[in-house]
């Protein structure tokens, strides 16, 4: 296997570009958006008293320092102006809050915090609850901090149970009106992909404190996971009526993307990145913007966003995996493999193992791919110890690389429990791989149905639909959907992208319309 990996690395980039030599990401930030960010931090801080990460004047000083620093911006798809911040507040010499206070504000607002700051926050709150065991607020903050640590490191087998214990202890200390603990439990359930539980906790948090804006992002995630896109949109409307700022704009971007509003999604993320109040938060929004650029097939744009995210926050592993994705699409195989390995080493997620395995398989390195597929199974088992539902990931994997019949069983159960679009797509594909194309078409159509909230701009979903249609002899729709998939993102998979192009070529040109009778 080591020889296969070495052989892959020796396949140099077509242009001979050395690692990291992508065109330099332009610097600068849209300073005006910082006002919304400062208001957001102040809003959270006002609820927490002495835990505030600094007063508005600090954010104001950072905003004033940003004026005139707009060196350059990127034009992303649809003509959206995306400005990549070249400096964080610490780099510019502006006063910044203490690490624990900054992380506390971030986790309560539902935005990313630096891992080092999270470690300080956890230490502070662990000390606080030892000294004051009935401090419900400190228990809630501690639980939310454990959750964020688990998300950032993938050490969910340890940290998610710790988060749940802390949040339940907070509820025990203050059973009534404890929206902080209820909202934290909703966030934990979403992270575990347990959307029915997230919905129950989120609704309880909303009932306890209807105007607590940080509850609504959890409701949006829960409704989306349950396939209820109308309620997700209503929850977004409620959120925007209560609050504004980077966290709200970032959350809106996800809803817009799910509804097919790509330009709106990119614009919202541009606002969120420009208004972020810390490098870690900026990096998180830039990673999301990079992911959206990638899903549109904009390889270079995606890579620039991912690189800037890693520059701002070297612990941003999702952006490192994103670099692997984009580099592979650019033909820079050696760098792509390296990026994936770094991401997997520091944040071992099953999805990264699947992507790396498929990259190896596309290179003809079967043994190296099998190593990653075995690793995926082990990682899913580890996550299950932390309460994470890995059935969707396993179902997708088994459909393509294992036992399609077992994938169908897993995904049918998942669909009954939480019928979201991602599950519909995976179940449809598993049914196809198991030989039941008639039923497969029903689920693949759900996943791409604009009216009912399907991800109509997903190249993989449209590819699945087209392959099923072709098997059923529906060559016209299959041709159109393959064309659309490859128009959206011709690089969507190093393994299945070439198969989609071959399938389209096999269908040939669309036949001319039949002559009308005289």
N, C-alpha and C positions, 0 to 999 in steps of 0.2 A: 504493500500500500504506500509505503514511503517513496518507493521508486515512481509510482504513478503520480503522487503529489508533486515530486520533483520534476517529472516530465511536464506536468501542467504549468509549473512555474517557469519552465524554460521556454514556453511559447510566448515570445515577446509581443508587445503591442505592435499593431500594424504601423503606427507612426513613430515607434521607438521612443515614445515619451517616457521619461523616468517617473517613478512613483512620486505622486504629489505635485507633478508639474502641470496641473490644470491651470487654465487662465486664472489669474489672481482675482479673487472675489472683491468686488468694489466695496468701499467703506462708506459709512454715513448712515444716519438714522433720521426718520421723519420726526423732528423734535416736537411738533405740535401734539402728537398723539400721546406724549408723556403726561399731559394734563389728566387724561382719562385714567392712566395708570396710577398716578398719584392719588386721585380720588378713590380708586379701588382699594389701594393699600390703606388709605386713611379710614375708609368705611370699615374694613376688617379690624383695623387697629382700634377704632373707637369702641368696638364690642369687647375688646380684650384688655383695655386699660393699659397697665404697665408693660404688657407684652407687645405693644406696638413696635414695628420695625423702624421707627424714626418718624418724625413729624413731616407734614406736607412740605415744609420749607426745604427739607433735604431733597425731596423729589423735585421741588421747584428749582433748586440750585443745579441739579443734574440737567433739568430741562433747559435752563439758561445756558449751561455749558454745551448743550447739543446744538444750539442755534449757530448756524454758519458752518456746521461740520458736515453738511450734506455734500460729500465728494462725488458720489455717483450712485446710480440705481440700475436695477435690472428690469428689462421689459419682459414679463412672462406672458404666457399664452393669453389671448384675448385682450392684449394691450394694457394689462394691469401693471402698475408700477410697483415693484417690490424692492424696497430699500434694505440692504443688508447692513446691520450695525457693525461698524468697524471697531468700536470700543465699548466696553461696559463701564459702569460708573467707577469701579475701582481703578480701571486703567486710566481714566481721565482725571483721577485725583480728587474726585468729589467725595464728600463724607458719606460713608455707608453705615447702615445699622450693624449692630453686633450680629455675629453669625446665627446664634440661636433665635434671636428676635426676628431676623429676616426669614429664616426657615419657618418659624411659627406662623408668620403672616402668610407665607406662600402656601403652606399646606392647608390653612383654613380657607384661603381663596381658591384652592384647587388648581394651583399652578406649580410648575416645577421649581424645586429648590436644589442647590448644590449638595452633593453627598456629604461633603465635609461639614456644611452648615447643619444638615440633618443630624449628623452624629452629635454635634454640640447640643442641638435641641433635645434629642433623646436623653442625653446625659443630664441636662437641666431638669427635664420632666420626671425622669426616674428619681432624681434626688427630691423633687417636690412631692411626689406621691409617697415616698418613704417618710418624709417629714409630716405630710398631711394626707393620710390614707383616705379621707373622705372628700378630697378635692376633686369634684366631678369634672371640672373644666380641664384640669391638668391631665386626668386620666383620658379624657377625650382627645386632647391634643397629642398625648403620647401614642394613643392607638392610631391616630391618623398619620403620625410620623413613622411608626413602624410600617404602616401600609405603603407609604411612599418609598421607604427604604426597600421594601420587598419588590415594588414595581421597578425600581431603578437597578437593583442588583440581581433579580430573579431568585433570591434566596427565600422563596415564598414558603417552603416547607417549615421554616423556622419563624419567619416574620409575620406571616398572615395569621397563624394561631395566636401569636403574641398580640397582634393588633386586635383580634376579636376579644381576647381576654380583657385587654385594657378598656375597650369600648363598652363591654358588658359591665365591667366594674364601675365605669362612669354612670351607666344607667342604674345600677344598684344603689350608688351613692345619691343619685337624684333621679328617681323614677319618673317624675312628672315634668313635662315641658323641657326635656333635655334634647333639644334639636341638634346640638353638636354631636352627641353620641349617636343619635338616630341617623343623622346624615353621614357620619363616619361608617356606620354599619351598611348603609346603602352603597357607599363608595367601595367598601370591601367586597360586597356581594357582586357589584359590577366587575371588579377586578378578577373575581373568581368565575366570571361568566355565569353567574346564578341570577339571571335577570328577574325571575319571579320574586325571589327574596329581595332583590334590590328595589323592586317596585313597592313591595310591602313596607320596607324600611323608609323609602323615600316619601311615600304617602304619609307615613306616621310623622316624619320630620316636618312635612308641610303642614300637617294638622297642628303640630305643636307650636310652630312659628311660621305662619303663612308668608310673611314678608322677608324671611331669611333667604336671600338670593342664592346662596351657595347650595341650597337643596336642589334647585331646578336643573343644574347640569347632570346630577345623578338621575333625576327623573327622565331627562332626555335620553341618556344612555340606556336606561331600563326599558323605556318604551321602544327605542330602536331595536334593542335585542329581542323584544317580544314581537317585532314586526308591526307595531302600531305607529305608523308614521304620522298620522293625523294628530295623535296625542303628543308625539314628540315635537311637532311644529307648534302646537298650542303651548307646550311647556317652554319652548324657546320664546314665544311671544310674551309669556308671563315673566320670563327672565329679563328680557330686554326692557320691559316696562318697569322693573324694579331696579335695574342697575345697568351700567355701561362700563367699558374698559376692556383691557386685553383679554381677560378670562372669558368675558361674554362674547367678544368678537371671535376668539378662537373656537368657542363652542358653536357659535353660529356657523362657522365655516364647515364643520362636520355635517350639520343639518343641510346646508345648502348643497354640499357635494352629494349627499344621499338623494337629494331631489333633482339632481342633474343641473344645478345652477353653478357651473364650474367657475365662471368669471367672478361671481359673487363670493364663492369660497376663497379664491385666491386673494381678492381684495380684502376680505375679512382677516385673513392670515397676515397680509401685509400690515394692516392696522395693528394687529396683536403684536407682531414682532417689533414694530416701531415704538409701541407704547410700553414694552416690557420694562420692569424695574430692576432686573438683575440679569447677569450673563446667562445663568442657567435657564431662566424663563425665556430669554431671547432665543437661546439655542433650541428649546423645545418647540417654539412656534416655527422657527426656521426648518427644523426637521419635518414638521407637518407640511410646511409649504413645499419642501423638497419632495415629499411623498406624493403630494398632489401633482407636482410637475412631472414626476416619474409616471404616474398613472395616465398622464396625457401624452406620454411618449417623448417628453422633452429631456433627453439624457443629460446634455451639458448643463442645462439650467438646474436640474435636480442635483447633479453633482456639486455645483457651486453652493447650493443651499446646504447640502449635507456637510461639505467641507467647512463652511463658515460656522455651522452649528458645533462641529467638533472643536474648532478653534476657540469658540467662546466657552465651551464646556467639554473638556476632554473625556468626561464620564458619560457623554451622550452616545450610548451604544447603539440606539436605534438609528442614529445618523451614520454611524460606522457601518452598520449592516446596509443602510441605504447606499453608502458609497460602493459597497461590494456589488449591489444590484446595478447601479449606474455604470460602474467600471466594466462589468461583464458585458453590458449592452454596447459599450464603446469598443469592445474587443481588447481591453487591457486586462487580460486574464490573470496575470501574475499579481497585479495590484488588487484585483477583485478577490482572489483567494485569500490574500493577506488581510484585507479589510474584514471579510467574514470571520476569519479565525480570531482576530482581535475581539470582535463583537461577541463571539461565542465564548471566548475565554473569560471575559469580564461580566457578561450577562447571558448565561447559557439558556436561551429560549428555544423551545422546539421548532418554532417557525424559522429561526436562523439555521438550525441543523437541516431542516427540509430544503431550504433554498440552496445551501452549500452542497448538499447531496445531489440535488438536481443539476447544479452547475457541473459537478464532477461527472455525472452521468452524461450530460450533453457533450463532454469532452472525451467520452469513451472510457472513462476511468471507473469501471464498475465496482472494483473492490473498495476504492476510496468512498464511493457513493454509499455502499452498504455500511461502512463504518458510521457515516453520518446518520443513516436511517436507523441503525441500532441505537445510536446516541439519542435520536428523537424519542424513541420508545422509552428509554430510561429517563429522559427529562420529563416526559408526560407523567410517568409514575411519581417522580419527585414532586412535581406540581400538585398531583392529586393528594399528596400528604399534607399540602397546605390548603386543601379544599377547592382547588381549581378544577373546573370542568374542562377536560381535554378531549371530549368526544368529537368536537368539530375538527380539531387538528388531526386526531387519529383517523377519523372518517375520511378526510381528504387524503391523508397519506396512504391508507389501505386501499382506497379506490385506484390509485395510480401505481402503487409500488408493493402492494401486499394482496390482501384478500378482499375483493369487491363485495362479496356476499356479506362478510362481517361488517364492512363499511355501511352497507344498506341497513343492517340491523341497528347499528349505533346511531345512524343519522335519522332513522325513523323515530327512535325514542327521543332524540334531541328535538326533532320537529314537533312532536306532541307536546313537549315541555316548553319550548321557546321558539316559536316559528318565525325567525328572522330571515332576511334575504340571504345572508351568508349560508345559513343552513339549507335553504331552498336550493341554492346553486349546488352545494356539495352533495345533497341527496339526489338531485337530478343527475349529476355526473356519476355518482356511485351506481345508480340504477342503470345508466347506460353501460357502464363498465361490466355490470352483472348481466347484461343482455336484455333488460326490460326497457326498450326505447319508448314505447307508448307512454308509460307512466313517467319516464324520465323527462319527456317533453313537457308534461304538465308542470313539473317543478322548475325546470329551466326557464319556462315562460314566466313563472311567478318572479323569479330572480331578476328578470330583465323587463318587467312590466312597468312602464312609466306611470300609469294611472295609480297603481297600488304601491308605489314607492320603491320599485326595483332599481337596482344600481345600473341604470341604462348606459352609463358611460364606462362600464368595467370591461376591459378587453378580455380577461379570462372568462367572465360569465358569458359574453357573446360568443366566444370561441366554443365553449361547452354547448351552448344552444345550437350553433351551426353544425357541429359534428353530429349531434343527435338528429337534427333535421335531415342531414345528408344520409344518415343510416336509414331513415324512414322514407327516403326517396323524394324529399322535398328540396330539390336542388336549387330552385329559385330563392326561397328564403335563406337556405344555407349559404349560397353565394353572397347575398346581401349582408348577412350577419358576419361572415368571415371578412368581407371587405371593411365593414364598420369596425370590427375588432382590430384589424391591422391598421386602420386609419387612426384609431384612438391611440394605440401604443403597439407599434410593430415589434417591440422588444420585450413584450410582457413576460416572457419566460425563455430562458436559454434552451429549455428542453421542448416546450410545446409551441413556442413561436415559429420555429422552422416547420413543425408539423402543420401548423395553420396555413403557412404559405404554400406548402406542398398540397394541402387539401384544396386550397383555392385554385391552384394551377390545374389540379385534376378535374375540377368542375368546368374549366374552360371559360370562354367568353359567354356572356348572356345571349341566348338566341334572339334573333330579331322577332318582333311581333308577327303573329300569323296574319296573312292577308285577309281582309274583310271580304265576305261574299258580295257579289255584285247585286 
